[in-house]
Structures are given as C-alpha cells and as structure tokens.
C-alpha cells in the first residue's frame, strides 16, 4: 500500500574464483534526485580495506559532492556498511533503499562507462542522471600504487554465491531525516 517493494536475489556464477570490481546493482535515476542521505560509514568515500577511520552515522550530502575527483576519472565515492540510503530532489521527494543487512553504495553524476571513457575530469560529459550503485560487495583498493600490492583476499569481491536484497520505498522527507527506518 505504501509503494514499497522488496528485491531479493541469489547471485551465483560458474566461475566463483573470478575477481570482480563490484557485485550488485547499478540504477540510473533522474538527475533531480541529487540529495544523498545514508546511514553507514562516512562522511568521505571508504572501501572495505580502509573503512575503520570512517564512522557509522547518518550523513547528508549531494551527489555532486559524494566523489573525490582523481586525475583520471574512475569509480569512486563508495560508502561501506550502509544500512539505508535515500536519493531525493531538493524538496525531499525521492526513493529510499533499505538493505536486508548491509551494503556498499555510491551515488555519482556519471555512469561507469562515462568515467572510463574520459581521460581527464574536464572531459566528463554534462551529467544527465544520478547513478546509484547498491552492492553486496566491492573490491577494496589495496596498496599497489604504494608498493604493498592489491587488496587482501578477504577484501576482494569474487563471483561466489551471494544472497543480497533491499527494500525500495518512495519517500517524502522534506528537510527532515528519514524517520521511517
């Protein structure tokens, strides 16, 4: 009756040793959904191998500030141990995603393809949407650029069997934090 629906998935692969950058869902939402609220680790981007300096709280930001632009645009803005996240327009109308446990999320103004195809940040196209990632697991960053090597085995997202789910609910929160959690 409230417009909610639940998505439950069992993700499996015939090659469970395959290393993936992330495993989950990518949704393209209207650009007007530019307000990003979440309850998880923050306030800056964090990954499963470097999350302990980020505290679990309710954070509120905007999609255009949820990234850390690097010299070569790439996947960024991840948040770990997220219980729920919401994308709303400036008036507070939008959509809420409630994890069935915890998830990794990111909200950016560009798709992965747009990020990969732009050699430099100034060559990114004008944003036409908000791209939300809801992931069961994201591979950590490791330390290859500093000589320590890639992420440790527990911090990698393999194509092994996973159960992952969340509830999608329309919301109208105005300026208040989502109180329906």
N, C-alpha and C positions, 0 to 999 in steps of 0.2 A: 503493500500500500504506500510506502514512503519512497518508492522508486529505486530501492536498493536491489542489487543482485550480487550473488556470490560466484566467484570463479575459483574452481579447484582444478589443478592439473597434476598429472603424473608425467614427468618428463623422463624419457629413457632413450638410450642410444645403443646401437650395435657396436659402438667403439667407446666404451666408458673411460678409456685412458686418454681420449682426445682432450687437449687443453684448450679452453675457450676463454675469450676475454670476459665474457659475462654469460649468464644463463637466466633468462626471464623474458620479460615483455617490454616492447617499445610502443608507445602510443603517441600519436600526433594530435594535439588538441588545438583549439583556436588560440591565436596569438593573444587575444584579450585575457586569457587565463594566465596572467603574468605575476600574480601574487602567490608565493610559495611558502606554505606553512608545513612544518613537520615536527614530529616528536621522535627524536633519535639523536645520534651523535652530531655535534656541530660546534661552532657555527660555520667553520670552514670545511672544505672538502676533506674527506678522510677515506681510507681504504682499510680492508681487514688486517693488513700487516702494519698499519700505522694509524690506529684509531684511538689508542688509550689516552692520548693527550686531548681528545675531544670528548666533551661531557654530554651525557644524555639529558636533554631538556627539550622544551618547546621552543622552536626557533621560527622566526618570521623574516622573510627576505623577498626579493623579487627575482624573477627568472634571469634577468639581465645582470644580476649581481651574484648569482649562485655558481659562478665559474671562477676559475683562475686562468686567465689567458696566458698561454705559453707561446714562445716564438714560432712554433709550428702548431697550428690548431690540432687538437686531438681530444679524445674522450677525457672528460674532466667533470668536476663538480659532484662526485659521488658522496653519498652520506650512508653510513653504516648503522646497523641495529635500529632501523626505523620501525616504529610501531604503526604509525599512520602518517599520511601526507595529504595535503589539500592544495589544489590549484584553483584559484578564484580570480574573478575580474576585480577591478578596484572597488566595486560596490559590495563585494563579498559573496557573490553568487558563483557557484562552480561545482567541483566534484571532489569527493573525499575518498581516499583509498585506505582501507584498514587491513593490515596484514593479519594472517592467521597465526603468526608468531612474530618473526622479524624479517625485514627485507632490506635490500640496498636500494637506494633511489637516487635519481638525478633528474633535474629539470633544466633544460637548456633551450636557447632560441634556435638551435640548428640541429639537423639530423647528423648521424654518424657519417654519412656519405659527404655532406657539405663540409664537415670538419676535415675529412680525409683528403678532399679534393682541393682545399685552399692551402697554398704554400705558406701564406702569412696571414695574420689576423685581419689586416686591412683588405684582404681579398675574399673574406667571407661574404656571402650574399646577404642582402637585407632579409631579416627574419620574416617569415610568413606564418609561423606557428610556434607553439610551445611543444617541445619533445620531452616526454616523461619516460624514464626507464624505471621499471619495477622489476627487481632481480632477486632470485633466490640466492645467487652468489656472484660476486665479481672478483676476478683475479687481482691480487694485490700488486703493488708497484715494484717491490723488490728494490735492489740497490745496484743494478747493472751499470748505471751511469756513474756510480761512485766506486765501482770495482768489487762490490760484495756479491754480485750475481743476481739472478732473477728471484722471484718470490719463493719462499719455502713451500714445500708440498702442501701443508695444511691451508696455505693462503692462496691456493690456485683453484680455479673453477673448472672441474673436469666434467665431461659429458656423462657422468654417472647418474643413476636413478635418483630422482628428486620429487618430492611432493611439495607443491607450492600453491598458495592460494591467498585471496584477498576479497574483501567486500568493496564494491563500488557504490557510493551513495551520493545523490545530489545534495548540495548544502547551500544555505543562505546564511552566512555568519555575520554579515555586516562588518563591523570593525572588531568584534569580539573573537576570541579564540574559539575553535570548535569545541562546544561543550557536550556534544553527543557521544563522545568517546568514553 
